[in-house]
Amino acid sequence: MTMKVQKVSSRSQNSTKRHGKNKWRKKIHRLDSSLLNTVPGTAKLEQHLTKREKPALKRLKRLHAKPIPENSCAEERKEKASSVTFAHVHTNGGTELDDGSSSVDSQEWSKYANSVLKNGKECSTSPKTDEVEKDDLHIHAHFDHTHTRAVLVMKQGQVLCFRGKCLLTCLYGHVEVLGFTIEEGQQPYPLFSPPSHCPLTITALGNNHPSGKNKKEGLLEAKAIVRKYFSSEPSKKLMSEMDSDSCVMLLEPLDTPLTRFLTSFSSLSEIFGLNSKELKSRAAVYNPVLSAVGVTALRGPCAQGLVMSRSYRQAISSLLGAWAGEFDRCPIILVCGGKSAGKSTFNRHLINSLLNHTANVEYLECDLGQTEFTPPGCLSLNTVTEPLLGPPFTHLREPEHMVFYGQADCQADIDRYLESLKSLWRHVSGESPVIINTMGWIRGHGFQILIDLIRLFSVTHVVQLSFGSAPQCQLLTPDFLKTVHGWQTHPPTPHTLTEEPASHHSIQSHVFLGIQSEFEGAGICGVMQHQRSNELRDLALLSYLSKLQSPEPGPIRPLHCFTPFQVPHSAVAIGVTHCEIAPNNILYALNASIVGLCCLSEKVMGRGGPVVLSQTPICQCVGLGVLRGVDMARGLYFLVTPVSPSVLRHVNCLLLGEITLPKLLLTNQHGVEGDLPYVTTDYSFEVHGAGKLHIYKGLIRPGFIKSNN
């Protein structure tokens, strides 16, 4: 029996059109300017990329930001835009000061920056004109008051490290953000640089002039493009700093249901601001133009952005070469390492670098706690077609295939974990590069799981990240895998190796790439706000539930204001994934909890009451929902979920896991008078399983506190 939907909330669905980015040219511009300058053998790599058959991709020409018509009203033309100059930030994080620049007190700038646009919301004060920052960054920005957007001009090789969020459109030349090259003619890309992760950097790569066009013609073209996006004549200072190799970008405020929902909570109001270290070191370069579009430039040691060691660069270059044609089949890349070793950042950088040369990348999520595209507790297979220019909670999406495991780790049931991954692996196409993300559990049974994944999925490349002076576990080289046992798999016997050469090739087919992480804090779990693992899981859940909000600007609706779906008890089966609960208590456990919306292959035949599963199934999951109430008299579940009704009709199973609602949703319910729903102080803690809300204060265990002696 399928789910019957009796009442559906009227929520508009915005479907995102997939676009193809034809990043191929008759001549490859470059893989990564920084990689090619430091890694030998790159000329051969470019030849492989050039010879490889190029996919037929349709390049998107539409721009969200439209040029200003020439017949703009006279009042708009009288309005002056501001031009601000900043200190040049080197790749290593240093700054180059200009003694001749005008001196302005930093406190005045800080006070003034707080009066202008914050997080994409305009205030009454507009950026001033002809103001020059004390630290001259030589990066010129020009603000258009009429349309609340800025044009940023950067010379080739310049780097802008920043916090905040914005929508970036490349108007002239091409720039690089986290390994992805953005060129003129492409769609706008959202950039998110919150304090929970390392800051993003925008690197100007210059401009490749087509044959027959000289530098003078290129300069005239760049200036003409800049004039199109302003209602008044741009400042002479901005135009004089441009040359034929300059990169011109359009920056616009970024206001989405996700950003509005997160910043509506007082504890997350500065989620796109600065972290405590940046505030303490006064790393922010406050200026009116960038602040008006939601961006804060950084300087000094905090402006390093992504720190890439030499082994890091070599690994990226080697993996790009594998896709270029050095292997007979598509590379299957497994990335592993201890906690806080930099696996997720490396994966995003690798995906973005590959998307410069291919239409899509397949991504198998094996980390239950820190997922990239889904809420925590889910295993998934995703086809990535867009660059990842922010942390995971900024780019959640619906995966092609997903299994609800229900916990943040797999120690309770390793066999179900591996069988779930096997069921997902059957859907891998084999026509695109595959990246396998793994957990930070690399000791004991966790290490055995890594060995199983390498063998079960015929991995071609193993990328192992480590930090410190000694590796955190044994290196997963091909020779080591010949002798070690996994959780389910075993090493090949000598008889197998000598008798069947084909199987011998498949056994030791992977290439080992070791990376030494050298960024500050490598191997140390986040201790600052929004960096702890439990906070990141809550951010992922809040991001998922933000899909319930209206796409149009307006007041934030709390969870209890949405009209729930009414689901008959007999239409779905219910189960618990992480523990055993008596059937007469399972409905109490389900109430006000997150459940996985799953699709069983067999029909659910109920007889009026709840249908309880005796075992946890491994089946397709289409999303998560909040079971906000149970009506025993009418035999109904009340479910709130962002999953569309057309997909929800196929759901016939609700699974309860250990993933809980973020406490913010319960303790910060706007518009409620009196007692908060699902929150009480009058409760008996003598009831089995009862307990108060746990607040994590980030306390360090005594054994980890360093002695001052």
C-alpha positions as CSV (number, residue, x, y, z in Angstrom):
1,M,0.0,0.0,0.0
2,T,1.4,3.4,-0.9
3,M,1.3,6.5,1.2
4,K,-2.0,8.5,1.0
5,V,-1.5,12.3,1.2
6,Q,-4.7,14.0,2.5
7,K,-3.3,17.5,3.1
8,V,-0.4,19.1,1.4
9,S,1.3,22.4,2.2
10,S,1.3,24.8,-0.7
11,R,5.0,25.3,-1.3
12,S,6.5,26.3,-4.6
13,Q,9.2,24.0,-5.9
14,N,12.1,25.6,-7.7
15,S,13.8,23.2,-10.0
16,T,17.3,23.9,-10.8
17,K,18.2,23.5,-14.4
18,R,21.3,21.5,-15.0
19,H,23.7,23.2,-17.2
20,G,26.6,21.8,-19.1
21,K,29.9,23.7,-18.8
22,N,32.0,23.1,-21.9
23,K,35.3,23.8,-20.3
24,W,37.2,22.1,-23.1
25,R,39.2,24.1,-25.6
26,K,41.4,23.2,-28.5
27,K,44.1,24.1,-26.2
28,I,43.8,23.6,-22.4
29,H,44.4,26.9,-20.6
30,R,45.9,25.2,-17.5
31,L,45.0,22.6,-15.0
32,D,46.1,24.6,-12.0
33,S,48.6,27.4,-12.2
34,S,50.0,26.6,-8.9
35,L,50.3,22.9,-9.6
36,L,52.0,23.3,-12.9
37,N,54.6,25.6,-11.5
38,T,55.7,23.2,-8.8
39,V,55.2,19.7,-10.1
40,P,57.4,18.3,-12.8
41,G,56.1,16.4,-15.8
42,T,53.2,18.7,-16.4
43,A,53.8,19.2,-20.1
44,K,53.1,15.6,-20.6
45,L,49.9,15.9,-18.5
46,E,48.6,18.7,-20.7
47,Q,49.3,16.6,-23.8
48,H,47.1,13.9,-22.4
49,L,44.3,16.3,-21.6
50,T,44.5,17.7,-25.1
51,K,44.4,14.4,-26.8
52,R,41.5,13.0,-24.6
53,E,38.2,12.9,-26.3
54,K,36.2,15.9,-25.3
55,P,32.6,15.4,-24.1
56,A,30.0,17.3,-26.0
57,L,28.9,19.8,-23.4
58,K,26.7,22.8,-24.0
59,R,28.1,26.0,-22.5
60,L,25.7,28.2,-20.7
61,K,25.7,31.8,-22.0
62,R,22.9,33.2,-19.8
63,L,23.8,35.7,-17.2
64,H,21.6,36.4,-14.1
65,A,23.0,39.9,-13.9
66,K,21.8,41.9,-16.8
67,P,23.6,45.0,-18.2
68,I,22.1,48.4,-17.5
69,P,20.3,49.9,-20.5
70,E,21.9,53.0,-22.0
71,N,18.7,55.0,-21.5
72,S,18.8,54.9,-17.7
73,C,17.1,57.8,-15.9
74,A,19.1,60.9,-15.2
75,E,18.7,60.6,-11.5
76,E,20.4,57.2,-11.5
77,R,23.3,58.6,-13.5
78,K,23.8,61.4,-11.0
79,E,24.4,58.9,-8.2
80,K,28.1,58.3,-7.6
81,A,29.6,54.9,-7.0
82,S,32.5,54.4,-4.7
83,S,36.0,53.0,-5.5
84,V,38.1,51.4,-2.8
85,T,41.7,50.2,-3.0
86,F,43.1,47.4,-0.8
87,A,46.5,45.9,0.1
88,H,47.8,43.2,-2.1
89,V,47.6,39.8,-0.4
90,H,50.2,37.2,-1.3
91,T,49.5,33.5,-1.5
92,N,51.5,32.9,1.7
93,G,49.2,35.3,3.6
94,G,51.6,38.2,3.9
95,T,50.7,41.8,3.0
96,E,52.4,44.5,1.1
97,L,51.8,47.9,2.6
98,D,51.8,51.2,0.7
99,D,53.3,53.9,2.8
100,G,51.8,56.5,0.5
101,S,48.2,55.4,1.1
102,S,46.0,57.6,3.2
103,S,45.7,56.7,6.9
104,V,42.2,56.0,8.3
105,D,41.6,54.8,11.9
106,S,40.6,51.1,11.9
107,Q,38.0,51.7,14.6
108,E,36.2,54.2,12.4
109,W,36.2,51.7,9.5
110,S,34.8,49.0,11.8
111,K,32.0,51.3,13.0
112,Y,31.3,52.4,9.5
113,A,31.3,48.9,8.1
114,N,28.6,47.8,10.6
115,S,26.3,50.6,9.3
116,V,26.3,49.3,5.7
117,L,24.8,46.2,4.2
118,K,25.1,43.1,6.3
119,N,24.4,39.6,5.0
120,G,22.8,40.9,1.9
121,K,20.4,43.4,3.6
122,E,20.7,47.0,2.7
123,C,20.9,49.7,5.4
124,S,20.2,53.4,4.9
125,T,23.9,54.3,4.7
126,S,25.6,53.8,1.3
127,P,29.3,53.3,0.7
128,K,31.2,56.5,0.5
129,T,33.1,57.7,-2.5
130,D,36.8,58.1,-3.0
131,E,37.7,56.3,0.3
132,V,41.0,54.5,0.5
133,E,41.8,51.8,3.0
134,K,44.8,52.2,5.2
135,D,46.3,48.9,3.9
136,D,46.5,49.3,0.1
137,L,45.4,45.9,-1.4
138,H,45.6,47.1,-5.0
139,I,42.3,45.4,-5.6
140,H,39.7,47.9,-6.9
141,A,36.0,47.6,-6.3
142,H,33.3,49.9,-7.6
143,F,29.8,49.9,-6.1
144,D,26.5,50.6,-7.9
145,H,24.0,52.0,-5.5
146,T,21.1,51.6,-7.8
147,H,21.3,47.9,-8.2
148,T,23.2,47.0,-5.0
149,R,26.1,45.3,-6.6
150,A,29.9,45.8,-7.1
151,V,32.4,45.3,-9.8
152,L,35.7,44.0,-8.6
153,V,38.9,44.4,-10.8
154,M,41.9,42.2,-10.0
155,K,45.2,42.0,-11.8
156,Q,46.6,38.7,-12.9
157,G,48.1,36.7,-9.9
158,Q,46.3,38.7,-7.3
159,V,44.5,36.9,-4.5
160,L,41.5,38.0,-2.4
161,C,40.9,35.9,0.8
162,F,37.5,36.7,2.4
163,R,34.7,35.8,4.8
164,G,31.1,36.1,4.0
165,K,28.9,35.2,1.1
166,C,28.2,36.6,-2.3
167,L,27.1,35.7,-5.9
168,L,30.1,35.9,-8.3
169,T,29.8,36.4,-12.0
170,C,33.0,36.6,-14.1
171,L,32.6,39.4,-16.7
172,Y,36.1,39.3,-18.2
173,G,39.1,36.9,-17.9
174,H,38.9,33.9,-15.6
175,V,39.4,33.4,-11.9
176,E,39.9,30.4,-9.7
177,V,38.0,29.5,-6.4
178,L,38.9,26.3,-4.6
179,G,40.3,24.6,-7.7
180,F,37.4,25.6,-10.0
181,T,38.0,28.0,-12.9
182,I,35.2,30.5,-13.5
183,E,35.2,32.1,-16.9
184,E,33.3,34.9,-18.6
185,G,30.1,33.7,-20.1
186,Q,29.3,31.3,-17.3
187,Q,26.4,31.5,-14.9
188,P,26.8,33.3,-11.5
189,Y,28.2,31.0,-8.7
190,P,27.3,31.4,-5.0
191,L,30.4,31.6,-2.7
192,F,30.1,30.8,1.0
193,S,33.0,31.4,3.3
194,P,31.8,30.9,6.9
195,P,34.1,30.7,10.0
196,S,33.4,27.0,10.3
197,H,35.9,26.3,7.6
198,C,39.0,27.8,6.0
199,P,38.3,31.0,4.2
200,L,37.8,31.0,0.4
201,T,40.2,32.8,-1.9
202,I,39.6,34.3,-5.3
203,T,42.7,34.1,-7.5
204,A,42.9,36.1,-10.7
205,L,44.3,34.0,-13.6
206,G,44.3,36.7,-16.2
207,N,42.8,36.5,-19.7
208,N,43.7,34.3,-22.7
209,H,43.3,36.6,-25.7
210,P,41.9,35.0,-28.9
211,S,44.1,35.0,-31.9
212,G,44.2,38.3,-33.8
213,K,43.3,40.5,-30.7
214,N,46.1,42.6,-29.2
215,K,46.3,43.9,-25.7
216,K,44.8,47.3,-26.6
217,E,41.7,45.8,-28.0
218,G,41.4,43.5,-25.0
219,L,41.7,46.6,-22.7
220,L,39.0,48.4,-24.6
221,E,36.7,45.3,-24.4
222,A,37.2,45.0,-20.7
223,K,36.4,48.7,-20.1
224,A,33.3,48.4,-22.3
225,I,32.1,45.5,-20.2
226,V,32.5,47.4,-17.0
227,R,30.5,50.3,-18.2
228,K,27.6,48.1,-19.1
229,Y,27.0,47.2,-15.4
230,F,26.7,50.8,-14.1
231,S,24.1,53.4,-14.3
232,S,26.8,56.1,-14.0
233,E,30.3,56.4,-15.3
234,P,32.7,54.3,-13.3
235,S,35.5,56.1,-11.4
236,K,38.6,57.1,-13.3
237,K,40.7,55.4,-10.6
238,L,39.0,52.1,-11.4
239,M,39.3,52.4,-15.2
240,S,43.0,53.5,-15.0
241,E,43.9,50.4,-13.0
242,M,42.6,48.0,-15.6
243,D,44.8,46.3,-18.2
244,S,44.3,43.6,-20.8
245,D,45.1,40.9,-18.3
246,S,42.8,42.1,-15.6
247,C,39.9,40.0,-14.3
248,V,36.6,41.7,-13.9
249,M,33.9,40.2,-11.6
250,L,30.4,41.2,-10.6
251,L,29.6,40.6,-6.9
252,E,26.0,40.7,-5.7
253,P,24.5,40.1,-2.3
254,L,23.4,36.5,-1.7
255,D,20.0,36.1,0.0
256,T,18.5,32.6,0.0
257,P,16.1,30.6,2.2
258,L,19.1,28.9,3.7
259,T,20.9,32.1,4.7
260,R,17.7,33.7,6.0
261,F,16.7,30.6,8.0
262,L,20.2,30.2,9.6
263,T,20.7,33.8,10.5
264,S,17.2,34.0,12.1
265,F,18.6,32.1,15.1
266,S,20.5,34.4,17.5
267,S,23.3,31.9,18.0
268,L,23.8,31.7,14.2
269,S,23.4,35.4,13.3
270,E,27.2,35.7,12.6
271,I,27.5,32.3,10.8
272,F,28.9,34.2,7.8
273,G,31.0,36.5,9.8
274,L,34.5,36.2,11.4
275,N,35.7,33.6,13.9
276,S,37.2,34.5,17.2
277,K,40.8,34.3,16.0
278,E,40.2,36.6,13.1
279,L,38.5,39.1,15.4
280,K,41.2,39.0,18.0
281,S,44.0,39.4,15.4
282,R,42.0,42.2,13.6
283,A,42.4,40.4,10.3
284,A,39.4,42.0,8.7
285,V,39.9,44.7,6.1
286,Y,36.6,46.6,6.7
287,N,35.5,48.6,3.6
288,P,32.1,49.9,2.4
289,V,32.1,48.3,-1.1
290,L,32.7,44.7,-0.2
291,S,30.7,44.9,3.0
292,A,27.8,46.1,1.0
293,V,27.6,42.8,-0.9
294,G,28.3,40.7,2.2
295,V,32.1,40.1,1.9
296,T,34.9,40.9,4.4
297,A,38.4,40.8,3.1
298,L,41.1,39.3,5.3
299,R,44.8,40.2,5.7
300,G,47.8,38.9,7.5
301,P,48.3,35.2,8.6
302,C,44.5,34.7,8.6
303,A,44.4,35.4,4.8
304,Q,46.2,32.2,3.8
305,G,43.1,30.4,2.7
306,L,43.7,26.8,1.7
307,V,47.2,25.7,2.6
308,M,48.5,23.1,0.2
309,S,51.6,21.1,0.9
310,R,53.8,19.9,-1.9
311,S,52.5,16.3,-1.5
312,Y,48.9,17.8,-1.7
313,R,49.7,19.5,-5.0
314,Q,51.4,16.4,-6.4
315,A,48.4,14.2,-5.5
316,I,45.9,16.6,-7.3
317,S,48.2,16.7,-10.3
318,S,48.5,12.9,-10.4
319,L,44.7,12.4,-10.1
320,L,44.0,14.9,-12.9
321,G,46.5,13.0,-15.0
322,A,44.7,9.7,-14.3
323,W,41.5,11.2,-15.7
324,A,43.4,12.6,-18.7
325,G,44.1,9.2,-20.0
326,E,46.9,7.6,-18.1
327,F,44.6,4.7,-17.0
328,D,42.5,2.4,-19.1
329,R,39.4,3.0,-17.0
330,C,37.9,5.8,-15.0
331,P,39.7,6.4,-11.8
332,I,38.1,5.2,-8.6
333,I,39.7,7.4,-5.8
334,L,39.4,6.5,-2.1
335,V,40.3,9.3,0.3
336,C,41.1,8.4,3.9
337,G,42.8,9.7,7.0
338,G,42.2,10.5,10.6
339,K,39.8,13.1,12.0
340,S,40.5,16.7,11.0
341,A,43.1,15.6,8.5
342,G,41.5,17.7,5.7
343,K,39.7,14.9,3.8
344,S,36.5,16.9,3.1
345,T,38.4,20.0,1.9
346,F,40.6,17.8,-0.3
347,N,37.5,16.1,-1.8
348,R,35.9,19.5,-2.7
349,H,39.1,20.8,-4.2
350,L,39.5,17.6,-6.2
351,I,35.9,17.6,-7.4
352,N,36.2,21.2,-8.5
353,S,39.5,20.5,-10.4
354,L,37.9,17.6,-12.2
355,L,34.9,19.6,-13.2
356,N,37.2,21.8,-15.1
357,H,37.6,18.9,-17.5
358,T,34.6,16.7,-17.2
359,A,30.8,17.1,-17.1
360,N,30.3,15.3,-13.8
361,V,31.9,13.4,-10.9
362,E,30.4,10.5,-9.0
363,Y,30.7,10.7,-5.2
364,L,30.1,7.8,-2.8
365,E,29.5,9.1,0.7
366,C,30.8,6.6,3.3
367,D,31.1,9.1,6.2
368,L,27.9,9.0,8.4
369,G,28.8,11.8,10.7
370,Q,30.2,14.5,8.3
371,T,28.2,14.1,5.1
372,E,28.8,16.3,2.1
373,F,25.4,16.4,0.3
374,T,22.9,14.9,2.7
375,P,21.8,15.2,6.4
376,P,23.9,13.1,8.8
377,G,23.2,9.4,9.2
378,C,22.8,8.8,5.5
379,L,25.0,6.9,3.0
380,S,24.6,8.1,-0.6
381,L,25.7,8.1,-4.2
382,N,25.8,11.6,-5.8
383,T,26.4,12.8,-9.4
384,V,28.1,16.2,-8.9
385,T,27.8,18.6,-11.9
386,E,28.3,21.9,-10.1
387,P,31.4,23.2,-8.2
388,L,31.4,23.1,-4.4
389,L,32.3,26.6,-3.3
390,G,31.4,26.4,0.3
391,P,31.1,23.9,3.2
392,P,28.7,21.0,3.1
393,F,25.7,22.7,4.7
394,T,25.7,25.3,1.9
395,H,25.2,22.7,-0.9
396,L,22.9,19.9,0.3
397,R,21.1,18.3,-2.6
398,E,19.0,15.2,-3.4
399,P,21.2,12.3,-4.2
400,E,20.4,9.8,-6.9
401,H,20.6,6.9,-4.4
402,M,20.5,7.1,-0.6
403,V,20.3,4.6,2.3
404,F,19.2,5.8,5.8
405,Y,21.6,4.2,8.3
406,G,20.3,6.3,11.2
407,Q,23.5,6.9,13.2
408,A,26.6,9.1,13.1
409,D,28.9,6.1,13.1
410,C,28.7,2.4,12.2
411,Q,30.2,0.7,15.2
412,A,26.9,-0.8,16.2
413,D,26.3,-2.7,13.0
414,I,29.3,-2.8,10.6
415,D,27.8,-5.5,8.4
416,R,24.7,-3.5,7.7
417,Y,27.0,-0.5,6.9
418,L,29.0,-2.4,4.3
419,E,25.9,-4.1,2.8
420,S,24.3,-0.6,2.4
421,L,27.4,0.6,0.6
422,K,27.4,-2.4,-1.7
423,S,23.8,-1.7,-2.6
424,L,24.8,1.9,-3.6
425,W,27.8,0.8,-5.5
426,R,25.7,-1.2,-7.9
427,H,24.4,2.1,-9.3
428,V,27.9,3.5,-10.2
429,S,28.0,4.2,-13.9
430,G,31.7,3.8,-14.5
431,E,31.7,6.6,-17.1
432,S,33.0,9.3,-14.7
433,P,35.6,9.7,-12.0
434,V,34.5,8.2,-8.7
435,I,35.5,9.7,-5.3
436,I,34.9,7.7,-2.2
437,N,34.8,9.6,1.0
438,T,35.5,7.7,4.2
439,M,35.2,8.1,8.0
440,G,37.9,9.4,10.3
441,W,37.7,6.1,12.1
442,I,41.1,4.6,11.1
443,R,41.9,2.3,14.0
444,G,40.7,-1.2,14.9
445,H,37.6,-2.2,13.1
446,G,37.6,1.2,11.3
447,F,40.9,0.3,9.6
448,Q,39.5,-3.1,8.6
449,I,36.6,-1.3,6.9
450,L,39.0,0.8,4.9
451,I,40.7,-2.4,3.6
452,D,37.3,-3.8,2.7
453,L,36.3,-0.7,0.7
454,I,39.5,-0.8,-1.3
455,R,39.0,-4.4,-2.3
456,L,35.2,-4.4,-2.7
457,F,35.1,-1.3,-5.0
458,S,38.3,-2.1,-7.0
459,V,39.9,1.2,-6.1
460,T,42.5,2.6,-8.5
461,H,43.9,5.3,-6.3
462,V,44.2,5.5,-2.5
463,V,44.8,9.0,-1.1
464,Q,45.9,8.8,2.6
465,L,46.2,12.1,4.5
466,S,48.3,12.3,7.7
467,F,49.6,14.9,9.9
468,G,52.4,15.3,12.4
469,S,55.7,13.5,12.5
470,A,54.3,10.0,12.3
471,P,51.4,8.5,10.4
472,Q,48.2,7.8,12.4
473,C,47.9,4.3,10.9
474,Q,49.6,1.8,8.6
475,L,50.0,3.1,5.1
476,L,47.5,1.4,2.7
477,T,50.0,0.5,0.0
478,P,49.4,-2.4,-2.5
479,D,52.0,-4.5,-0.8
480,F,50.4,-4.1,2.6
481,L,47.0,-5.1,1.3
482,K,48.4,-8.5,0.2
483,T,48.8,-9.6,3.8
484,V,46.1,-7.8,5.9
485,H,42.6,-9.0,6.7
486,G,39.5,-6.7,6.5
487,W,36.2,-7.0,8.3
488,Q,34.7,-9.1,5.4
489,T,37.5,-9.6,3.0
490,H,40.8,-11.5,3.2
491,P,44.2,-11.2,1.5
492,P,44.8,-13.3,-1.6
493,T,46.5,-16.6,-1.2
494,P,49.9,-17.3,-2.9
495,H,48.1,-19.9,-5.1
496,T,45.7,-17.2,-6.4
497,L,48.5,-14.8,-7.2
498,T,50.6,-17.4,-9.2
499,E,47.8,-19.1,-11.0
500,E,45.7,-16.2,-12.3
501,P,47.6,-13.2,-13.6
502,A,44.3,-11.4,-14.2
503,S,43.2,-11.6,-10.6
504,H,46.7,-10.5,-9.6
505,H,46.3,-7.4,-11.7
506,S,43.0,-6.6,-10.1
507,I,44.3,-7.1,-6.6
508,Q,47.3,-4.7,-6.7
509,S,45.9,-2.2,-9.2
510,H,45.7,0.8,-7.0
511,V,48.2,3.6,-6.8
512,F,49.0,4.9,-3.3
513,L,49.3,8.7,-2.8
514,G,50.3,10.0,0.6
515,I,49.6,13.6,1.6
516,Q,51.1,15.4,4.6
517,S,48.6,18.0,5.9
518,E,50.5,21.1,6.9
519,F,47.7,23.6,7.6
520,E,47.3,25.1,11.1
521,G,45.2,22.8,13.4
522,A,45.7,19.6,11.3
523,G,44.6,16.7,13.4
524,I,43.0,18.9,16.1
525,C,39.2,18.7,16.3
526,G,37.6,22.2,16.0
527,V,37.2,24.0,19.3
528,M,35.9,27.3,18.1
529,Q,32.2,28.0,17.6
530,H,30.6,26.3,14.6
531,Q,33.6,24.0,14.1
532,R,32.7,21.1,16.4
533,S,31.4,17.9,14.8
534,N,28.0,18.0,16.6
535,E,27.5,21.7,15.5
536,L,28.3,20.8,11.9
537,R,25.7,18.0,12.0
538,D,23.1,20.4,13.3
539,L,24.0,22.9,10.6
540,A,23.4,20.2,8.0
541,L,20.0,19.3,9.5
542,L,19.0,23.0,9.6
543,S,20.1,23.4,6.0
544,Y,17.9,20.5,5.0
545,L,14.9,21.8,6.9
546,S,15.4,25.3,5.4
547,K,14.0,23.9,2.2
548,L,10.6,24.2,3.8
549,Q,10.9,28.0,3.8
550,S,9.5,30.1,0.9
551,P,12.0,31.0,-1.8
552,E,10.7,34.5,-1.7
553,P,12.0,37.0,0.9
554,G,9.7,37.2,3.9
555,P,9.3,36.2,7.6
556,I,10.8,32.9,8.7
557,R,8.2,30.3,9.5
558,P,8.9,28.0,12.5
559,L,8.5,24.2,12.2
560,H,5.1,24.1,13.9
561,C,3.6,26.5,11.4
562,F,3.8,24.1,8.4
563,T,0.7,22.1,7.5
564,P,1.7,18.4,8.0
565,F,1.0,15.5,5.7
566,Q,-1.5,13.0,7.2
567,V,-0.3,9.4,6.8
568,P,-2.5,6.5,7.8
569,H,-0.9,4.0,10.2
570,S,-1.7,1.1,7.8
571,A,0.0,2.8,4.9
572,V,3.6,2.7,6.2
573,A,5.8,0.4,8.3
574,I,7.8,1.8,11.1
575,G,11.2,0.6,12.5
576,V,14.1,1.6,14.7
577,T,17.6,1.3,13.4
578,H,19.9,1.8,16.5
579,C,18.3,0.0,19.4
580,E,15.4,-2.3,20.5
581,I,12.2,-0.6,21.6
582,A,9.1,-2.4,22.9
583,P,6.3,-2.2,20.3
584,N,4.0,-0.5,22.8
585,N,6.5,2.3,23.3
586,I,7.7,2.8,19.7
587,L,5.1,5.6,19.0
588,Y,6.3,7.6,22.0
589,A,9.9,7.3,20.6
590,L,8.7,8.4,17.1
591,N,6.9,11.5,18.3
592,A,8.8,14.8,17.6
593,S,11.7,12.9,16.0
594,I,13.5,12.8,12.7
595,V,12.6,9.8,10.5
596,G,14.0,8.4,7.3
597,L,11.4,8.3,4.5
598,C,12.1,4.9,2.8
599,C,10.7,2.8,0.0
600,L,10.4,-0.9,0.6
601,S,10.2,-3.2,-2.4
602,E,7.3,-5.2,-0.9
603,K,3.9,-3.7,-0.1
604,V,2.9,-2.9,3.4
605,M,-0.3,-4.6,4.5
606,G,-1.7,-3.1,7.7
607,R,-4.8,-4.1,9.6
608,G,-5.7,-0.8,11.1
609,G,-2.8,-0.4,13.6
610,P,0.8,0.5,13.3
611,V,3.0,-1.9,11.3
612,V,6.3,-2.6,13.1
613,L,9.3,-4.0,11.4
614,S,11.2,-6.8,13.1
615,Q,14.5,-6.1,11.2
616,T,16.1,-2.9,9.8
617,P,15.8,-3.0,6.0
618,I,18.4,-1.8,3.5
619,C,16.3,0.2,1.0
620,Q,16.1,3.5,-0.9
621,C,15.6,6.6,1.2
622,V,14.1,9.7,-0.5
623,G,14.7,12.2,2.4
624,L,14.0,13.0,6.0
625,G,10.9,14.2,7.8
626,V,9.8,15.3,11.3
627,L,7.0,13.2,12.8
628,R,5.4,16.1,14.7
629,G,2.4,14.1,16.1
630,V,0.5,10.8,16.3
631,D,-3.3,10.6,16.4
632,M,-4.2,7.2,17.8
633,A,-8.0,7.8,17.6
634,R,-7.9,8.4,13.8
635,G,-4.9,6.2,13.1
636,L,-2.7,9.0,11.6
637,Y,0.9,10.2,11.6
638,F,1.5,13.9,11.1
639,L,4.6,14.4,9.0
640,V,6.5,17.6,8.1
641,T,9.1,17.2,5.3
642,P,10.5,19.2,2.3
643,V,10.1,16.1,0.1
644,S,7.6,16.7,-2.7
645,P,4.2,15.0,-2.6
646,S,4.9,13.2,-5.9
647,V,7.9,11.5,-4.4
648,L,6.3,11.0,-1.0
649,R,3.5,8.8,-2.5
650,H,6.1,6.1,-3.0
651,V,7.2,6.1,0.7
652,N,5.9,3.1,2.7
653,C,8.5,2.9,5.6
654,L,9.5,5.3,8.3
655,L,12.8,4.6,10.1
656,L,13.8,6.1,13.4
657,G,17.5,6.6,14.0
658,E,19.8,8.2,16.5
659,I,19.9,11.5,14.6
660,T,17.9,14.0,16.6
661,L,16.4,17.4,16.0
662,P,18.7,20.4,16.6
663,K,17.9,21.9,19.9
664,L,17.6,25.3,18.3
665,L,14.4,24.2,16.6
666,L,12.8,23.3,19.9
667,T,14.1,26.1,22.2
668,N,13.8,28.9,19.6
669,Q,10.2,28.6,18.2
670,H,9.2,32.1,17.0
671,G,5.6,33.2,17.4
672,V,4.7,30.9,20.3
673,E,2.9,32.3,23.3
674,G,3.1,30.3,26.5
675,D,4.8,26.9,26.7
676,L,6.9,25.8,23.8
677,P,5.7,22.7,22.0
678,Y,7.8,19.5,22.9
679,V,9.7,21.4,25.6
680,T,8.8,21.2,29.3
681,T,10.4,21.7,32.7
682,D,7.7,19.6,34.5
683,Y,8.9,16.1,33.7
684,S,9.8,13.0,35.6
685,F,13.3,11.9,35.0
686,E,12.6,8.6,36.7
687,V,10.9,7.4,33.6
688,H,13.1,4.9,31.7
689,G,14.9,6.7,28.8
690,A,14.0,10.2,30.0
691,G,16.5,13.0,30.2
692,K,17.1,16.7,29.9
693,L,18.4,18.5,26.9
694,H,22.1,18.1,26.7
695,I,24.1,21.3,26.0
696,Y,27.6,20.7,24.7
697,K,29.9,23.4,26.1
698,G,33.1,22.3,24.3
699,L,34.8,21.3,27.5
700,I,38.2,19.6,27.1
701,R,38.9,16.3,29.0
702,P,41.4,16.7,31.8
703,G,43.7,14.3,30.1
704,F,44.0,16.6,27.0
705,I,44.7,19.8,28.9
706,K,48.3,20.8,28.4
707,S,50.3,21.6,31.5
708,N,51.7,25.1,31.9
709,N,54.8,23.8,33.5
